[in-house]
């Protein structure tokens, strides 16, 4: 199983309002005038997470796959207290200014989905349509506790076999049907090879606010989710998710007038967007913006 995108992209950077350099992958081979899709990963994840969907969409859309401060190739923040959703929202507005864009289609996984909802609340109209991957206005506390149990913890692996075992241990309930190739793929998504050693691609300090600030870990977003009711929406949920409950997804489906809810069988938090049903739902949403 391939661990990174096959579609061509360029590495690019922008400077956020705190003077930190942030990285993004720019998949810019679609025809002129194609929709721009801003892809925002989860709490400890990076731009590589979007390789599958980039391969699928890059002939029709320009994809900007960003890495939040403290992740991937982006600068680590010397003030860890700034690792917070409101900061990330401001960083995304800085990225849009850098790109000269007033609005985008968003694909947000987990934390990236929360950022999407918050961006739209702060600046209505900035999100033309959105794919929210396994997150919602109400977050299951069980998933928060699971994430707290491993983010920023543990000893660095000394080799790739050890890294794979660590990833497998932390995610065994998330992807119960993974084979050895799948676990190797997921490990390469979350680590980089540095002189033969697997290095985790996030600043461990991102866990500090997440562990101590309940509003960051599990904010009540139902009031600002109402602003998303004017935004065409696809919501993906892993059948085994301990972050987005079936009840929360059902309420989102009832209350939003233009939503496609997709439950992916046999996976937890999060679907990888390589599944046929997720790609079909995303295709239908994107098609509404193609010329």
C-alpha positions in Angstrom: 0.0 0.0 0.0 1.5 3.3 -1.0 2.2 5.8 1.8 2.3 9.0 -0.2 0.6 10.7 -3.1 1.4 9.8 -6.6 0.0 13.0 -8.0 2.5 15.8 -8.7 2.7 18.6 -6.1 5.1 21.4 -5.1 6.2 22.2 -1.6 5.5 25.8 -0.6 5.5 28.0 2.5 3.8 31.0 4.0 4.5 33.2 7.0 1.8 33.4 9.6 1.1 36.5 11.7 3.5 35.3 14.5 6.3 35.1 12.0 6.4 31.3 11.8 6.9 29.5 8.5 4.2 27.0 7.6 4.4 24.4 4.9 1.8 23.2 2.4 1.6 20.9 -0.5 0.2 22.6 -3.6 -1.4 20.2 -6.1 -1.8 22.7 -8.9 -2.2 20.7 -12.1 -5.9 21.1 -12.7 -7.3 23.3 -15.4 -7.2 27.1 -14.9 -10.3 28.2 -12.9 -10.6 24.8 -11.2 -12.0 24.9 -7.6 -9.5 25.3 -4.8 -9.7 22.8 -2.0 -8.1 23.6 1.3 -7.2 20.4 3.2 -6.6 20.6 6.9 -5.4 17.6 8.9 -6.0 16.4 12.4 -4.3 17.2 15.7 -1.0 15.5 15.2 -1.2 14.9 11.5 0.3 16.4 8.4 -0.2 17.0 4.7 0.6 13.4 3.7 -2.8 12.4 5.1 -4.4 13.8 2.0 -2.4 11.8 -0.6 -5.3 9.4 -1.4 -7.9 12.2 -2.0 -5.3 14.3 -3.8 -4.7 11.4 -6.2 -8.4 11.2 -6.7 -9.2 15.0 -7.1 -6.1 16.7 -8.5 -7.2 16.4 -12.1 -10.3 18.5 -11.3 -9.2 20.7 -8.4 -6.2 22.6 -7.0 -5.5 21.1 -3.6 -3.7 23.1 -0.9 -2.7 20.6 1.9 -1.5 22.6 4.8 0.5 21.7 7.9 -0.4 23.5 11.0 2.3 25.1 13.1 4.2 22.4 15.0 3.5 19.7 12.4 5.2 18.3 9.4 7.6 20.8 7.8 6.1 23.8 9.5 7.9 25.7 12.2 7.4 24.6 15.8 6.0 27.4 18.0 8.4 28.6 20.8 5.3 29.5 22.7 3.3 26.3 23.0 0.3 28.1 24.5 -0.4 29.3 21.0 -1.2 25.7 19.9 -4.9 26.4 20.0 -7.9 26.3 17.5 -8.3 30.1 17.4 -4.6 30.5 16.4 -5.0 27.9 13.7 -8.0 29.7 12.3 -5.9 32.9 12.1 -3.1 30.9 10.4 -5.6 29.7 7.8 -6.7 33.2 7.0 -3.0 34.2 6.6 -2.7 31.3 4.2 -5.7 32.5 2.2 -4.2 36.0 2.0 -0.9 34.5 0.8 -2.7 32.6 -1.9 -4.9 35.6 -2.9 -8.1 33.6 -2.2 -11.4 34.9 -0.7 -13.1 31.5 -0.4 -12.3 27.8 -0.7 -13.9 24.4 -0.5 -12.6 22.8 2.7 -11.7 19.2 3.6 -11.1 19.1 7.3 -10.1 15.9 9.2 -10.8 15.9 13.0 -9.2 19.2 14.2 -9.2 20.4 10.6 -13.0 20.0 10.7 -13.3 22.1 13.8 -11.1 24.7 12.2 -13.4 24.7 9.1 -16.5 25.3 11.3 -14.8 28.1 13.2 -13.5 29.8 10.0 -17.0 29.9 8.6 -18.3 31.4 11.8 -15.7 34.1 11.9 -15.9 34.9 8.2 -19.2 33.7 6.7 -18.8 32.9 3.0 -15.1 31.9 3.3 -16.1 28.2 3.1 -18.1 27.5 -0.1 -18.6 23.8 0.7 -17.0 21.4 3.2 -16.1 17.9 3.9 -15.9 17.3 7.6 -14.1 14.1 8.4 -15.1 12.4 11.7 -15.8 15.3 13.9 -18.8 17.3 14.8 -20.2 20.0 17.1 -20.2 17.6 20.0 -17.2 15.4 20.7 -17.3 12.0 22.5 -15.2 12.2 25.7 -14.0 8.6 25.2 -12.1 9.6 22.1 -10.6 12.6 23.8 -9.2 10.4 26.6 -7.8 7.9 24.0 -6.0 10.6 22.2 -4.7 12.1 25.4 -3.2 8.7 26.3 -0.7 8.8 23.5 -0.2 12.3 22.1 3.2 13.7 23.1 4.0 10.6 25.1 6.3 7.6 24.9 9.9 7.1 23.9 10.9 7.8 20.3 11.2 4.6 18.3 14.7 3.4 17.5 13.8 1.7 14.1 10.9 1.4 11.7 9.7 -2.0 13.1 9.3 -0.4 16.5 7.6 2.6 15.0 5.1 0.4 13.2 4.4 -1.5 16.4 3.8 1.7 18.3 1.3 3.0 15.7 -0.4 -0.4 15.6 -0.8 -0.4 19.4 -2.3 3.1 19.5 -4.6 2.5 16.6 -5.5 -1.2 16.9 -9.2 -0.4 17.7 -9.4 2.2 15.0 -8.4 0.0 12.0 -9.2 -3.5 13.2 -8.9 -4.9 9.6 -5.5 -3.5 8.7 -2.9 -5.8 7.4 0.9 -5.4 7.7 1.1 -3.2 4.6 -1.6 -0.9 5.9 0.2 -0.5 9.3 3.4 0.3 7.4 1.5 2.8 5.3 0.0 4.6 8.3 3.4 4.7 10.1 5.0 6.4 7.0 2.1 8.9 7.0 2.9 9.9 10.6 6.7 9.7 10.5 9.6 10.9 8.4 12.8 9.0 7.7 15.8 10.9 9.0 19.1 9.0 8.5 17.2 5.7 8.7 15.3 6.6 11.9 11.6 7.2 12.0 10.9 10.6 13.4 7.4 11.6 14.5 6.1 14.7 12.6 4.7 16.9 15.3 5.9 18.9 18.3 5.1 17.0 21.5 4.2 20.3 23.1 0.9 20.4 21.1 -0.5 18.1 23.8 -0.1 20.8 26.5 -3.2 22.9 25.8 -5.1 19.8 24.6 -4.7 18.1 28.0 -5.3 21.2 30.2 -8.0 23.1 28.3 -11.3 21.4 28.2 -12.7 24.0 25.7 -10.0 23.0 23.2 -10.3 19.3 23.8 -14.1 19.2 23.5 -15.7 22.5 22.7 -19.5 22.9 22.4 -19.9 24.0 18.7 -23.6 23.5 18.2 -24.2 27.3 18.3 -21.6 28.1 15.6 -22.5 25.0 13.6 -25.7 26.8 12.7 -23.6 29.1 10.5 -22.7 26.0 8.5 -26.4 25.5 7.5 -25.8 27.7 4.4 -22.7 25.6 3.4 -23.1 22.4 1.3 -21.7 19.7 3.5 -20.4 16.1 3.5 -19.8 14.5 6.9 -17.8 11.3 7.1 -17.9 9.1 10.1 -16.1 5.9 10.9 -18.5 3.3 12.1 -16.3 2.6 15.1 -15.5 6.3 15.8 -15.1 7.3 19.5 -15.0 11.0 18.5 -18.1 11.5 16.3 -21.0 9.5 17.7 -23.9 8.1 15.6 -26.3 10.3 17.6 -24.3 13.5 16.9 -24.1 12.6 13.2 -27.9 12.0 13.1 -28.6 15.4 14.7 -26.3 17.1 12.2 -28.2 15.3 9.4 -31.5 16.4 10.8 -30.6 20.0 11.3 -28.5 20.8 8.2 -30.6 21.4 5.1 -27.8 20.4 2.6 -25.8 17.6 4.0 -24.6 14.1 2.9 -23.8 11.9 5.9 -21.6 8.9 5.1 -20.7 6.2 7.6 -17.7 4.1 6.7 -17.9 0.5 8.0 -15.1 -1.2 9.9 -13.0 1.8 10.8 -12.9 4.3 13.7 -11.4 7.8 13.9 -10.7 8.6 11.1 -11.6 7.3 7.6 -8.6 7.7 5.3 -10.7 9.0 2.3 -9.5 6.1 0.1 -12.8 4.3 0.6 -15.2 4.2 -2.4 -18.2 5.6 -0.5 -16.2 8.6 0.8 -14.8 9.4 -2.6 -18.2 9.1 -4.2 -19.7 11.6 -1.8 -16.8 14.0 -2.2 -17.1 13.7 -6.0 -20.8 14.6 -5.8 -20.0 17.7 -3.7 -17.1 18.8 -5.9 -19.1 18.4 -9.1 -21.4 21.2 -8.0 -18.5 23.6 -8.5 -17.0 22.4 -11.7 -17.4 24.3 -14.9 
